[in-house]
Amino acid sequence: MTKKPSFSAIFRMGLALVTACGSASAQANVVGTDAQNFNTITSGLDFVTVHSSETLKPGIVNLGLFLNYAVNTLPYYDITPQSRLNWNDTILGMDLNAGLGLTKNWDIGISFPQVLDQTVENTTGTRGEFAARGSTEVRFNTKYRLAGNDEGGFAVAASMNVNRIEDNPYVGSGAGPTFNVEAIADTTLTNRVAVGGNVGYRFRSPGTQIAGSPVRPLGNQWIASAALSYYIPDWNSKLIGEMYGSLPAETSDSFGDRSLTSLEALAGIKHDINTNLAIHGGAAAGVVRGVASPDWRVYTGLNYTFGPLWGREAPDAPQEAPHLVAVATDQEENAVVTERFRTQHILFEFDSDKMIGNPGPALEELAGHLEKGFRRLVIEGHTDSIGKASYNERLSLKRANAIKSYLVTRHRIEARKIETIGYGARRPIADNGNYQGRQENRRVEFQITR
């Protein structure tokens, strides 16, 4: 089932992104950009903070909003080290994200991290904290898939962090942007389990040490992360586990009781409310007490995905061949030939078997194949996993029957030679755990036996 995103929902998300970009910058005395160790991906695909090799398809847009509440994130220099049960400080952060697919293997994104609130329980001694709330940085990113498909492969990603915090000693006075490059690999172990890993390098352009700061700006770092997901079709949900961290590549000052090496572990769930909207929730904990690694954090978020804005015909747009994709041809010993074709160019109204747009070109192609002579035509209807399995099977069968009726009425195909089947979500060809995978699974297939 597919429902078009409402204009008002898209407008509200877009307005929030524009507002965030223009909001006031935060101020800090010791804490800086790296206080946001929880960096959600802008594509909304597969994991939470770890990249997969899959990119947003051309014209697909993902909008994201994530909140995270971190405990014991700030550095202290002359007090007893913190403990997980002793709350010295808390930070409420927010990330607004937008991602866009440009070509088959290339997407881009932008993020606007914010500090919404901060509490400091222990005000003794020398410590770091934000002097004001607001925007901490702007992050730009891009990813290109080198090899593979939606089941797994290899990609490279690059990103740039532009600091917006005044007096940020993590980067120093007059610092330039921070650049990150990462190599990405992932694979699907079964139709439910996927794993991925990223490894890269962070190039910093530090400025001069800020007067009164006890530390010098951070140097370059090695960065790495890994993720595992398990898809539960009956829940329309993915269980996700991740680890992400950094290792100094250059000698630098320590940050009080904080190590320059950081490592954080995350466990969460992503639930697809409908085909466009997904909600996230989970928790994370610092494994190594590094710079800005919290003792623990909780997070929640939304991803709203829609499109494509281009690259696929709108329902009322003129369509050009080919609209049927040949996926298999088998020949048996008795010279019987079976051909299988797939299409996503036959669209239906939401929750209906009424064809919309211009299904004619795809069915004209099918009729052309049938004119060569055939023994049997099987029309298969397929859906994504959103909704009850029994309902999806009934709906997919109704849609297959609608196509049969069209062929019999318009093209005078013999009804007795046509069989219809509704598989519902039982035979996916893509990941039902994200928007564009579900879009591929909503399809019609034809099997022609000659």
C-alpha positions in Angstrom: 0.0 0.0 0.0 1.3 3.5 -0.9 0.1 6.8 0.4 1.4 10.1 -1.0 3.1 12.4 1.6 1.1 15.4 2.6 2.3 18.8 1.5 1.9 20.2 5.0 4.1 17.5 6.5 6.9 18.2 4.0 6.5 21.9 4.5 6.8 21.7 8.2 9.9 19.6 8.1 11.5 21.9 5.5 10.7 25.0 7.6 12.3 23.4 10.6 15.5 22.8 8.6 15.6 26.3 7.3 15.1 27.7 10.8 17.8 25.5 12.2 20.3 26.7 9.6 19.7 30.3 10.6 19.6 29.9 14.3 22.0 31.5 16.7 25.3 29.7 17.3 26.2 28.2 20.6 29.0 29.4 22.8 31.4 27.3 24.8 34.4 27.5 27.0 35.7 23.9 26.7 33.0 21.8 25.1 32.8 22.0 21.4 31.6 20.3 18.2 32.8 16.9 19.4 30.3 17.0 22.3 27.9 15.7 19.6 29.3 12.1 19.3 25.9 10.9 18.3 25.8 11.7 14.5 22.8 10.2 12.8 23.1 9.5 9.0 21.1 11.7 6.6 19.9 8.9 4.3 17.8 7.1 6.9 18.9 3.8 5.4 19.6 0.6 7.4 21.3 1.9 10.5 21.4 4.9 12.9 24.9 6.4 12.9 26.7 3.8 10.7 26.7 4.1 6.9 25.7 1.2 4.7 26.9 1.1 1.0 23.3 1.7 -0.1 22.5 5.2 -1.3 19.3 7.0 -1.7 17.9 6.4 -5.2 17.6 9.3 -7.6 15.0 11.8 -6.5 14.4 10.1 -3.1 14.3 12.6 -0.2 14.8 11.7 3.5 14.1 14.2 6.3 15.2 13.3 9.9 14.7 14.7 13.4 16.6 13.1 16.3 16.8 14.0 20.0 19.4 12.6 22.3 19.8 13.0 26.1 23.3 12.4 27.3 24.5 12.0 30.9 28.0 12.9 32.1 29.4 14.2 28.8 31.4 17.2 30.0 35.1 17.1 31.0 36.3 17.9 34.6 39.9 18.6 35.5 40.3 18.6 39.3 37.5 16.5 40.8 37.0 12.8 41.5 36.3 11.0 38.2 32.6 10.7 37.4 30.5 7.5 37.8 27.5 6.2 35.9 25.3 6.5 38.9 26.4 10.1 39.7 24.9 12.7 37.5 27.3 15.6 37.1 25.8 17.0 33.9 23.2 16.3 31.2 22.9 17.6 27.6 19.8 17.5 25.4 20.8 17.6 21.8 18.9 17.6 18.5 19.9 16.8 14.9 17.9 17.9 11.9 18.9 16.0 8.7 18.1 16.1 5.0 19.3 13.6 2.4 18.8 13.4 -1.3 19.6 10.8 -4.0 21.2 12.3 -7.0 22.1 9.4 -9.3 21.9 5.6 -9.1 24.9 5.3 -6.7 25.4 8.9 -5.3 23.6 10.8 -2.6 24.2 13.9 -0.5 23.1 15.2 2.9 23.2 18.0 5.4 22.8 18.1 9.2 22.1 20.8 11.7 23.1 19.7 15.2 21.8 21.7 18.1 22.2 22.0 21.9 18.7 22.5 23.3 19.4 22.2 27.0 22.2 21.6 29.5 22.4 21.0 33.3 25.5 21.0 35.5 25.0 19.5 38.9 28.6 19.7 40.0 29.9 23.3 39.6 33.1 22.9 41.6 36.6 23.1 40.1 37.6 23.5 36.4 35.3 22.0 33.9 33.9 22.4 30.4 30.4 23.4 29.6 28.3 25.3 27.0 27.9 29.0 27.7 24.8 29.1 25.5 22.3 26.9 23.6 22.0 26.9 19.9 23.5 25.5 16.7 26.8 23.8 17.2 27.9 23.1 13.6 26.7 22.4 10.0 27.7 19.0 8.5 27.7 18.3 4.8 28.1 14.8 3.5 28.2 12.7 0.3 28.4 9.0 -0.4 29.2 7.1 -3.6 28.7 3.3 -4.0 31.6 1.8 -5.9 30.3 -1.8 -6.2 27.5 -4.0 -5.1 23.7 -3.6 -4.8 21.1 -3.1 -2.1 22.1 -6.4 -0.6 25.6 -5.2 0.2 28.7 -3.7 -1.4 31.4 -1.1 -1.0 31.2 2.7 -0.9 33.2 5.8 0.1 31.8 8.8 2.0 33.2 12.3 2.7 31.9 14.9 5.0 32.8 18.4 6.2 32.0 19.9 9.6 31.8 23.7 9.9 32.0 24.8 13.5 29.4 27.4 14.7 30.5 27.5 18.3 32.2 30.7 19.5 35.4 30.2 21.6 35.5 26.5 20.8 38.8 25.2 22.3 38.3 21.8 20.6 39.1 23.5 17.3 40.7 26.7 18.4 40.5 30.3 17.2 40.5 30.8 13.5 40.1 27.1 12.7 39.0 25.8 9.4 36.5 23.0 8.6 37.0 19.4 9.7 37.0 16.9 6.8 36.2 13.2 7.2 36.7 10.4 4.7 35.4 6.8 5.2 35.5 3.5 3.5 32.2 1.5 3.8 31.4 -2.2 3.5 28.2 -4.1 4.3 26.4 -7.3 3.4 23.1 -9.0 4.0 23.7 -12.3 5.7 20.1 -13.5 5.4 16.9 -11.7 4.4 16.7 -10.5 8.0 20.3 -9.9 9.1 22.6 -7.2 7.8 26.1 -6.1 9.0 28.1 -3.1 8.1 31.4 -1.3 8.9 33.0 2.0 8.3 36.7 3.0 8.8 38.2 6.4 8.0 40.3 9.4 8.9 39.4 12.8 10.3 41.4 15.8 9.1 41.3 18.8 11.4 42.4 22.3 10.6 43.0 23.6 14.2 43.3 27.2 15.0 45.4 28.8 17.8 44.8 27.9 21.4 42.1 30.0 23.0 43.3 32.2 25.9 42.5 30.7 29.3 41.8 27.2 27.9 43.6 24.4 29.6 44.0 22.4 26.4 45.2 22.8 22.9 42.9 22.1 19.9 42.4 18.4 18.9 44.5 16.9 16.2 43.7 14.4 13.5 41.9 11.2 14.4 41.2 7.7 13.1 37.4 6.9 13.1 35.6 3.6 12.9 32.2 2.1 13.4 30.3 -1.2 13.0 26.6 -2.2 13.0 24.3 -5.2 13.0 20.6 -5.2 12.3 17.8 -7.8 12.5 14.6 -7.2 10.6 11.3 -8.5 12.2 8.6 -8.4 9.4 5.7 -9.0 11.8 6.6 -5.9 13.7 7.7 -3.8 10.7 10.8 -3.1 12.7 14.6 -3.5 12.8 16.6 -4.2 15.9 19.9 -2.3 15.6 23.2 -2.6 17.4 26.2 -0.3 16.8 29.6 0.6 18.1 31.4 3.8 17.0 34.6 5.5 18.2 37.8 7.4 17.4 41.5 7.1 18.1 44.0 10.0 18.1 46.4 10.0 15.1 48.5 12.9 16.7 49.7 13.7 20.2 47.5 16.1 22.0 46.6 17.2 25.5 44.2 15.1 27.6 40.9 16.5 28.6 40.9 16.2 32.4 39.5 12.8 33.2 38.7 12.1 29.6 40.7 9.9 27.2 41.5 11.1 23.6 40.2 7.6 22.6 36.4 7.2 22.6 34.1 4.3 22.1 30.3 4.1 22.4 27.9 1.2 22.1 24.3 1.6 21.0 21.2 -0.6 20.9 17.9 0.5 19.4 14.9 -0.2 17.3 13.5 1.3 14.1 9.7 0.9 13.6 8.0 1.7 10.3 4.7 3.4 11.2 3.7 3.5 7.5 5.5 3.3 4.2 6.9 6.9 4.5 7.4 7.4 8.3 9.7 5.5 10.7 10.4 6.1 14.4 13.6 5.3 16.2 14.3 4.8 19.9 17.2 3.3 21.9 20.0 3.9 24.3 23.8 4.0 24.2 26.7 3.9 26.7 30.3 5.0 26.7 32.6 1.9 26.6 35.8 4.1 26.8 35.4 7.4 28.6 36.6 9.6 25.8 36.2 13.2 24.8 32.4 13.9 24.9 31.5 10.2 25.3 28.6 10.0 27.8 28.3 7.5 30.5 25.0 6.8 28.8 22.4 8.3 26.5 18.9 7.7 25.3 17.6 8.8 21.9 14.5 9.0 19.8 13.9 10.2 16.2 11.8 10.3 13.1 12.6 9.7 9.4 10.2 10.9 6.8 11.0 9.7 3.2 9.3 10.5 0.0 9.8 10.6 -3.8 11.2 10.1 -6.2 11.0 13.7 -7.3 12.4 12.6 -10.7 13.7 9.5 -12.4 10.4 7.7 -12.4 7.3 8.8 -14.2 4.5 10.5 -12.3 1.1 8.9 -12.6 0.0 11.3 -15.3 3.3 11.7 -17.1 3.9 10.3 -20.6 5.9 7.0 -20.4 8.4 5.6 -22.8 9.4 2.0 -23.3 10.8 -0.2 -21.9 8.4 -0.6 -19.0 8.8 -4.4 -18.6 12.1 -5.7 -17.2 13.1 -9.3 -18.2 14.3 -11.1 -15.1 14.5 -14.7 -16.3 14.1 -17.1 -19.2 14.0 -20.9 -18.8 13.7 -23.6 -21.4 12.7 -27.1 -20.5 13.7 -30.3 -22.4 10.3 -30.5 -24.0 11.0 -27.0 -25.6 8.6 -25.2 -23.3 9.9 -21.7 -22.7 9.0 -19.6 -19.6 9.8 -15.9 -19.5 9.5 -13.7 -16.5 9.0 -9.9 -16.6 8.8 -7.3 -13.8 7.4 -3.8 -13.7 6.8 -0.9 -11.3 5.2 1.3 -14.0 1.7 0.0 -13.2 0.5 2.1 -10.3 -2.7 1.8 -8.2 -4.6 4.2 -6.0 -3.9 3.8 -2.3 -5.6 0.8 -0.7 -7.3 0.1 -4.1 -7.2 -2.1 -7.2 -7.9 0.9 -9.4 -5.0 1.6 -11.8 -4.0 5.2 -12.1 -1.8 7.3 -14.3 -1.0 5.6 -17.6 -0.6 1.8 -17.4 -1.1 1.5 -21.1 2.5 1.5 -22.3 3.5 -1.3 -19.9 0.5 -3.4 -20.8 1.0 -2.7 -24.6 4.5 -4.2 -24.2 3.1 -7.2 -22.4 0.5 -7.7 -25.2 3.3 -7.5 -27.7 5.0 -10.4 -26.0 1.8 -12.4 -25.9 1.2 -11.8 -29.7 4.1 -14.1 -30.3 2.0 -16.9 -29.0 1.7 -18.3 -25.5 0.2 -21.2 -23.5 -0.3 -19.5 -20.2 0.1 -16.1 -18.5 0.5 -15.8 -14.8 0.0 -12.3 -13.3 1.5 -11.9 -9.8 0.7 -9.1 -7.5 3.3 -8.1 -4.8 3.2 -5.6 -1.9 5.6 -4.3 0.8 5.4 -5.5 4.4 3.4 -2.6 5.8 0.0 -3.9 7.0 -1.4 -7.3 7.8 -0.2 -10.2 5.7 -3.7 -11.5 5.0 -4.9 -8.1 3.9 -1.8 -7.6 1.6 -2.4 -10.9 -0.1 -6.0 -10.1 -0.8 -5.1 -6.6 -2.1 -2.3 -7.9 -4.4 -4.7 -10.5 -5.8 -7.4 -7.9 -6.5 -4.7 -5.8 -8.3 -3.6 -8.8 -10.4 -7.3 -9.5 -11.3 -7.6 -5.8 -12.4 -4.7 -6.2 -14.8 -6.3 -9.5 -16.1 -9.6 -7.6 -16.7 -7.7 -4.9 -18.6 -5.9 -7.4 -20.9 -9.1 -9.3 -21.6 -11.2 -6.1 -22.3 -8.7 -4.0 -24.1 -6.4 -6.5 -25.8 -8.8 -9.4 -26.3 -6.5 -11.9 -24.5 -8.2 -15.2 -23.7 -9.2 -15.2 -20.1 -8.9 -19.0 -19.8 -5.1 -18.7 -20.4 -4.6 -16.1 -17.6 -3.9 -17.1 -14.0 -3.7 -14.5 -11.2 -1.9 -14.8 -7.9 -1.6 -12.5 -4.9 1.6 -13.0 -3.0 1.3 -10.0 -0.7 4.7 -9.4 1.0 5.8 -13.0 0.9 8.3 -12.6 -2.0 10.3 -9.4 -1.5 13.1 -8.4 -3.9 14.4 -5.6 -1.7 14.7 -4.6 1.9 11.3 -4.0 3.5 13.1 -2.2 6.3 13.4 1.1 4.4 11.3 3.3 2.2 12.9 2.7 -1.2 13.2 -1.1 -0.6 9.4 -1.2 0.1 8.9 0.9 -3.1 10.7 -1.8 -5.1 8.6 -4.6 -3.5 5.3 -3.0 -4.6 5.3 -4.4 -8.1 3.7 -6.7 -10.6 5.4 -9.7 -12.3 4.3 -11.6 -15.4 5.2 -15.2 -16.2 4.7 -16.2 -19.8 4.8 -19.9 -20.8 5.1 -20.6 -24.5 
